């Protein structure tokens, strides 16, 4: 490690004048503590959660772009009716990027063995040249791992493995997953096929059905299909699913899934049940791709629940041995089960370009961008 006291990072700022500004900024780089490491980042993905922090509710059509290279900036207007949702951000410059991959260039006194190793890391602020993180937030990668292979090795894999852990702890035996053609959804499908877990994949377009079916998915339901309700009922019955993880988070989809579970649980009942099936049905929201309010139509008895599910809260309750086993599996299957496809590699400054911001905001399947902080500005 050099005597670098600062590093270049992408920041997102909400201003008092109702605008959001993206810029590159030199930020302090502290020395690592005893159990910390300094990573020189080589690649970082842009996940939906990153995009929400990057752009907030800004109107992309209002963008003004200034400067180039390290002096590049982009300023966007925030619609008046949406400004209250980010008012708490005023005066707080936010880093962006939940995870990345790079080489350990400095270590604390208790992490000497990690110096020079290539690691995947999480902990925020990864759209930067360097990042100091706890060593516990790192996954040591096999020698020779290409940065792009390790860039998305933690958030999505740990999310889906933790979802399966939740399923088992709560006594369910199958899953429903929405936005199932996402990178995470494709990984979840591969893991469920390997582990023999019935999975209902809910997607929104015919081409996404084809994508997952080609990857071996057995139960795929398309919300745009005229027979979606019937297809969902049949798939939930076939899987025996009573637990769903919903990345959509708005509209009526969660209610449709609960109704399908209720119909499946009530099928063949010998007598009428005034309060519906006694089998508990659970929806967890872990994303918000649809910003509309959630609409619950209450057609599924009384044995049901909805709630939020957050990876970091889940990991805080995970036994160290369980977490170590998950990380070991990820490292062993990094280029197969947990592989992520990236459409293009861009620089930190490129993030602020019109075309890239449009692509980022669309969150399209198989259009995920990879940011290389070392790439020339």
C-alpha positions as CSV (number, residue, x, y, z in Angstrom):
1,X,0.0,0.0,0.0
2,X,1.2,3.5,-0.8
3,X,0.9,6.5,1.4
4,X,-2.4,7.4,-0.3
5,X,-4.6,9.4,2.1
6,X,-7.5,9.8,-0.2
7,X,-9.2,7.9,-3.1
8,X,-11.5,8.8,-5.9
9,X,-15.2,7.8,-5.4
10,X,-18.6,8.3,-7.0
11,X,-21.0,10.2,-4.8
12,X,-24.7,11.0,-4.9
13,X,-25.9,14.2,-3.3
14,X,-29.4,15.6,-2.8
15,X,-29.4,19.4,-2.8
16,X,-31.6,21.9,-1.0
17,X,-32.7,23.3,-4.5
18,X,-34.5,20.0,-5.3
19,X,-31.8,18.5,-7.4
20,X,-29.6,15.3,-7.3
21,X,-26.0,15.6,-8.3
22,X,-23.6,12.8,-9.3
23,X,-19.9,13.5,-9.2
24,X,-16.5,12.0,-8.6
25,X,-14.8,13.2,-5.5
26,X,-11.6,12.7,-3.5
27,X,-12.6,11.2,-0.2
28,X,-10.4,10.3,2.9
29,X,-9.0,6.8,2.9
30,X,-8.2,5.8,6.5
31,X,-5.6,3.2,7.6
32,X,-7.1,-0.2,8.2
33,X,-7.8,-1.2,11.8
34,X,-6.6,-4.4,13.3
35,X,-9.3,-6.5,11.7
36,X,-9.7,-4.4,8.5
37,X,-8.3,-4.6,5.0
38,X,-7.8,-2.0,2.3
39,X,-8.9,-3.2,-1.2
40,X,-7.9,-1.6,-4.5
41,X,-11.1,-2.2,-6.4
42,X,-11.1,-3.7,-9.9
43,X,-14.8,-4.2,-10.5
44,X,-18.2,-3.5,-9.0
45,X,-21.7,-4.3,-10.2
46,X,-24.7,-2.0,-10.2
47,X,-27.5,-3.8,-8.4
48,X,-31.1,-2.5,-8.1
49,X,-30.4,-1.4,-4.5
50,X,-27.4,0.5,-5.8
51,X,-29.5,2.2,-8.4
52,X,-32.0,3.4,-5.9
53,X,-29.2,5.1,-3.9
54,X,-27.5,6.4,-7.0
55,X,-30.5,8.0,-8.7
56,X,-33.2,8.2,-6.0
57,X,-36.4,9.6,-7.5
58,X,-34.6,11.9,-9.9
59,X,-36.1,12.7,-13.3
60,X,-33.5,11.4,-15.8
61,X,-34.9,13.4,-18.7
62,X,-34.0,16.6,-16.8
63,X,-30.3,15.7,-16.7
64,X,-27.5,18.3,-17.2
65,X,-24.1,16.9,-17.9
66,X,-20.9,18.9,-17.2
67,X,-17.2,18.3,-17.4
68,X,-15.4,15.1,-18.4
69,X,-13.1,12.5,-16.8
70,X,-12.5,13.1,-13.1
71,X,-14.4,16.4,-13.4
72,X,-17.6,14.9,-14.8
73,X,-20.9,15.8,-13.1
74,X,-24.5,15.1,-13.8
75,X,-27.4,17.1,-12.2
76,X,-31.1,16.0,-12.2
77,X,-34.3,17.6,-11.0
78,X,-36.3,15.8,-8.3
79,X,-40.0,16.1,-8.9
80,X,-41.6,18.2,-6.1
81,X,-44.0,15.5,-5.0
82,X,-41.1,13.0,-4.6
83,X,-38.6,15.2,-2.8
84,X,-40.0,14.4,0.7
85,X,-38.9,10.8,0.2
86,X,-35.2,11.9,0.0
87,X,-35.3,15.1,2.2
88,X,-33.3,13.3,4.9
89,X,-30.5,13.0,2.4
90,X,-29.9,16.7,2.1
91,X,-26.4,17.5,3.2
92,X,-25.4,13.9,3.3
93,X,-23.1,12.9,0.5
94,X,-23.8,9.2,-0.1
95,X,-21.3,6.6,-1.5
96,X,-22.7,4.1,-4.0
97,X,-22.1,0.4,-4.6
98,X,-22.8,-2.5,-2.3
99,X,-20.1,-4.9,-3.4
100,X,-17.0,-5.3,-5.5
101,X,-13.8,-7.2,-6.1
102,X,-10.1,-6.2,-5.9
103,X,-6.7,-6.8,-4.4
104,X,-5.8,-6.3,-0.8
105,X,-3.1,-3.7,-0.7
106,X,-3.0,-3.0,3.1
107,X,-4.1,-4.9,6.2
108,X,-4.6,-4.5,9.9
109,X,-2.3,-6.2,12.4
110,X,-4.6,-9.3,12.7
111,X,-5.1,-9.8,8.9
112,X,-1.6,-10.2,7.6
113,X,-2.4,-13.3,5.6
114,X,-4.8,-11.5,3.3
115,X,-2.2,-9.1,1.9
116,X,-2.0,-9.4,-1.9
117,X,-5.0,-11.7,-2.1
118,X,-7.9,-11.1,-4.5
119,X,-11.2,-10.8,-2.5
120,X,-14.8,-10.1,-3.1
121,X,-16.1,-7.5,-0.6
122,X,-19.3,-5.9,0.5
123,X,-20.2,-3.0,2.8
124,X,-21.1,-0.1,0.6
125,X,-19.1,2.6,-1.2
126,X,-17.7,0.2,-3.7
127,X,-17.8,2.6,-6.7
128,X,-14.4,3.9,-5.7
129,X,-10.7,3.3,-6.4
130,X,-10.1,1.9,-2.8
131,X,-12.2,0.8,0.1
132,X,-11.4,-0.1,3.7
133,X,-13.7,-2.9,5.1
134,X,-13.8,-5.4,7.9
135,X,-12.1,-8.6,6.9
136,X,-15.3,-10.4,7.8
137,X,-16.9,-8.7,4.8
138,X,-14.5,-10.4,2.4
139,X,-14.5,-13.6,0.5
140,X,-11.1,-14.8,-0.6
141,X,-11.2,-15.9,-4.2
142,X,-9.3,-18.8,-5.9
143,X,-6.0,-17.7,-7.4
144,X,-6.4,-16.5,-10.9
145,X,-10.1,-15.5,-10.6
146,X,-10.9,-12.8,-13.2
147,X,-12.3,-9.7,-11.5
148,X,-15.6,-9.8,-13.4
149,X,-16.2,-13.3,-12.0
150,X,-15.9,-12.1,-8.4
151,X,-17.6,-8.8,-8.7
152,X,-21.0,-10.0,-7.7
153,X,-20.0,-13.0,-5.6
154,X,-21.5,-11.9,-2.3
155,X,-24.8,-10.0,-2.3
156,X,-26.9,-12.1,-4.6
157,X,-25.4,-15.5,-3.6
158,X,-25.7,-14.8,0.1
159,X,-29.2,-13.5,-0.5
160,X,-30.5,-16.6,-2.1
161,X,-28.7,-19.0,0.2
162,X,-30.2,-17.0,3.2
163,X,-33.6,-17.2,1.6
164,X,-33.3,-21.0,1.5
165,X,-32.2,-20.9,5.2
166,X,-35.3,-18.9,6.1
167,X,-37.4,-21.4,4.2
168,X,-36.0,-24.3,6.2
169,X,-36.1,-22.5,9.6
170,X,-39.8,-21.6,9.1
171,X,-40.8,-25.1,8.1
172,X,-41.6,-24.5,4.4
173,X,-40.6,-26.9,1.7
174,X,-40.8,-24.8,-1.5
175,X,-40.5,-21.3,-2.7
176,X,-42.1,-18.7,-5.0
177,X,-39.8,-16.0,-6.3
178,X,-40.8,-13.0,-8.3
179,X,-38.6,-11.1,-10.8
180,X,-37.2,-14.5,-11.3
181,X,-35.3,-13.8,-14.5
182,X,-32.9,-11.4,-12.7
183,X,-29.3,-12.4,-12.0
184,X,-30.3,-13.5,-8.5
185,X,-33.4,-15.3,-9.8
186,X,-31.3,-17.3,-12.3
187,X,-28.8,-18.3,-9.5
188,X,-31.7,-19.3,-7.2
189,X,-33.1,-21.5,-10.0
190,X,-29.8,-23.3,-10.3
191,X,-29.4,-23.8,-6.6
192,X,-32.9,-25.1,-6.2
193,X,-32.4,-27.6,-9.1
194,X,-29.2,-28.8,-7.4
195,X,-30.7,-29.0,-3.9
196,X,-34.0,-30.5,-5.0
197,X,-36.1,-27.5,-3.8
198,X,-39.4,-26.9,-5.7
199,X,-39.4,-23.4,-7.0
200,X,-42.1,-21.3,-8.7
201,X,-40.5,-18.7,-10.9
202,X,-42.6,-15.6,-11.6
203,X,-41.5,-13.4,-14.6
204,X,-43.2,-10.7,-16.7
205,X,-42.4,-11.5,-20.3
206,X,-42.5,-14.6,-22.6
207,X,-38.7,-14.3,-23.4
208,X,-38.0,-14.6,-19.7
209,X,-40.0,-17.8,-19.6
210,X,-37.8,-19.1,-22.4
211,X,-34.6,-17.9,-20.6
212,X,-35.4,-19.8,-17.4
213,X,-36.8,-22.9,-19.1
214,X,-33.6,-23.2,-21.1
215,X,-31.8,-23.2,-17.8
216,X,-33.8,-26.1,-16.5
217,X,-36.6,-24.3,-14.6
218,X,-39.7,-26.5,-14.2
219,X,-42.3,-24.0,-13.0
220,X,-42.3,-20.6,-14.7
221,X,-45.3,-18.2,-14.7
222,X,-45.6,-15.1,-16.9
223,X,-47.6,-12.3,-15.4
224,X,-48.3,-10.9,-18.9
225,X,-50.0,-14.2,-20.0
226,X,-53.8,-14.3,-20.2
227,X,-53.9,-17.4,-18.1
228,X,-51.4,-16.2,-15.4
229,X,-53.8,-16.8,-12.5
230,X,-54.5,-20.4,-13.5
231,X,-50.8,-21.0,-14.3
232,X,-49.8,-19.7,-10.9
233,X,-52.4,-21.8,-9.1
234,X,-51.1,-24.9,-10.9
235,X,-47.5,-24.2,-10.2
236,X,-48.0,-23.5,-6.5
237,X,-50.0,-26.7,-6.2
238,X,-47.2,-28.6,-8.0
239,X,-44.5,-27.1,-5.8
240,X,-46.4,-27.1,-2.5
241,X,-45.1,-23.6,-1.9
242,X,-46.2,-21.6,1.1
243,X,-43.4,-19.1,1.2
244,X,-42.6,-16.3,-1.4
245,X,-39.8,-13.8,-1.7
246,X,-41.1,-10.8,-3.7
247,X,-38.6,-8.4,-5.4
248,X,-41.5,-6.4,-7.0
249,X,-42.9,-5.0,-3.8
250,X,-45.9,-3.1,-5.3
251,X,-49.3,-3.6,-7.0
252,X,-51.3,-6.8,-6.6
253,X,-48.7,-9.5,-7.3
254,X,-48.1,-10.4,-3.7
255,X,-51.8,-10.7,-3.1
256,X,-52.1,-13.0,-6.2
257,X,-49.4,-15.2,-4.9
258,X,-51.1,-15.5,-1.4
259,X,-54.4,-16.3,-3.1
260,X,-52.8,-19.0,-5.1
261,X,-51.2,-20.5,-1.9
262,X,-54.6,-20.4,-0.2
263,X,-56.3,-22.2,-3.1
264,X,-53.6,-24.8,-3.1
265,X,-53.8,-25.3,0.7
266,X,-57.6,-25.5,0.6
267,X,-57.9,-27.8,-2.3
268,X,-59.6,-31.1,-1.3
269,X,-60.7,-29.9,2.1
270,X,-63.5,-32.1,3.4
271,X,-65.4,-29.1,4.9
272,X,-65.9,-25.4,4.5
273,X,-63.5,-23.3,6.6
274,X,-64.8,-19.9,7.5
275,X,-61.4,-18.5,8.2
276,X,-59.6,-20.4,5.3
277,X,-56.8,-22.9,5.5
278,X,-54.9,-23.2,8.8
279,X,-51.6,-23.5,6.9
280,X,-49.5,-20.4,7.3
281,X,-48.6,-18.6,4.1
282,X,-45.8,-16.0,4.1
283,X,-44.7,-13.3,1.7
284,X,-41.4,-11.5,2.3
285,X,-40.7,-8.3,0.4
286,X,-37.0,-7.9,-0.3
287,X,-37.1,-5.4,-3.2
288,X,-39.1,-2.6,-4.6
289,X,-39.0,-2.7,-8.4
290,X,-42.7,-1.5,-8.5
291,X,-43.0,1.7,-6.6
292,X,-46.8,1.6,-6.3
293,X,-48.4,0.8,-2.9
294,X,-48.9,-2.9,-2.2
295,X,-52.5,-3.9,-2.6
296,X,-53.7,-6.9,-0.5
297,X,-57.2,-8.1,-1.5
298,X,-57.6,-10.5,1.5
299,X,-58.9,-13.6,-0.3
300,X,-56.7,-16.0,1.6
301,X,-58.2,-16.6,5.0
302,X,-56.4,-15.6,8.2
303,X,-53.3,-17.8,8.3
304,X,-50.9,-15.5,6.4
305,X,-48.3,-12.9,6.9
306,X,-46.3,-10.2,5.0
307,X,-43.1,-8.6,6.0
308,X,-39.8,-7.1,5.0
309,X,-36.7,-9.2,4.6
310,X,-33.2,-7.7,4.5
311,X,-30.0,-9.6,3.8
312,X,-27.8,-7.7,6.2
313,X,-30.3,-8.2,9.1
314,X,-30.4,-11.8,8.3
315,X,-26.6,-12.2,8.2
316,X,-26.3,-10.5,11.6
317,X,-28.3,-13.4,13.0
318,X,-26.5,-16.1,11.1
319,X,-24.1,-18.5,12.9
320,X,-20.5,-18.0,11.9
321,X,-20.2,-21.6,10.8
322,X,-23.2,-21.3,8.6
323,X,-21.9,-18.2,7.0
324,X,-18.5,-19.8,6.4
325,X,-20.2,-22.7,4.8
326,X,-22.2,-20.4,2.5
327,X,-19.0,-18.6,1.5
328,X,-17.2,-21.8,0.8
329,X,-19.9,-23.0,-1.5
330,X,-19.9,-19.6,-3.4
331,X,-16.1,-19.8,-3.9
332,X,-16.3,-23.4,-5.1
333,X,-19.2,-22.7,-7.6
334,X,-18.2,-19.1,-8.5
335,X,-18.0,-19.8,-12.3
336,X,-21.0,-22.1,-12.5
337,X,-23.9,-21.8,-10.1
338,X,-23.1,-18.2,-9.0
339,X,-21.9,-16.8,-12.3
340,X,-23.2,-13.4,-13.3
341,X,-23.5,-12.0,-16.8
342,X,-22.5,-8.4,-17.5
343,X,-23.4,-6.5,-20.7
344,X,-20.6,-4.1,-20.6
345,X,-17.7,-2.7,-18.5
346,X,-17.6,1.0,-17.9
347,X,-15.5,3.5,-15.9
348,X,-16.6,5.6,-12.9
349,X,-17.1,8.6,-15.1
350,X,-19.0,6.6,-17.6
351,X,-21.7,5.9,-15.0
352,X,-22.9,9.5,-15.4
353,X,-23.4,9.3,-19.2
354,X,-26.9,9.6,-20.6
355,X,-26.9,6.2,-22.3
356,X,-25.5,4.3,-19.4
357,X,-27.9,6.0,-16.9
358,X,-30.8,5.1,-19.0
359,X,-29.7,1.4,-19.2
360,X,-29.0,1.4,-15.4
361,X,-32.5,2.8,-14.6
362,X,-34.3,0.2,-16.7
363,X,-32.9,-2.7,-14.6
364,X,-33.2,-4.9,-17.7
365,X,-32.5,-8.6,-17.5
366,X,-29.0,-9.5,-18.8
367,X,-28.2,-5.8,-19.1
368,X,-26.3,-5.4,-15.9
369,X,-23.3,-3.1,-16.1
370,X,-19.9,-3.6,-14.5
371,X,-18.0,-0.6,-13.2
372,X,-14.2,-0.9,-13.4
373,X,-12.8,1.8,-11.0
374,X,-9.3,1.4,-12.5
375,X,-10.5,2.0,-16.0
376,X,-9.2,5.2,-17.6
377,X,-11.5,8.2,-17.1
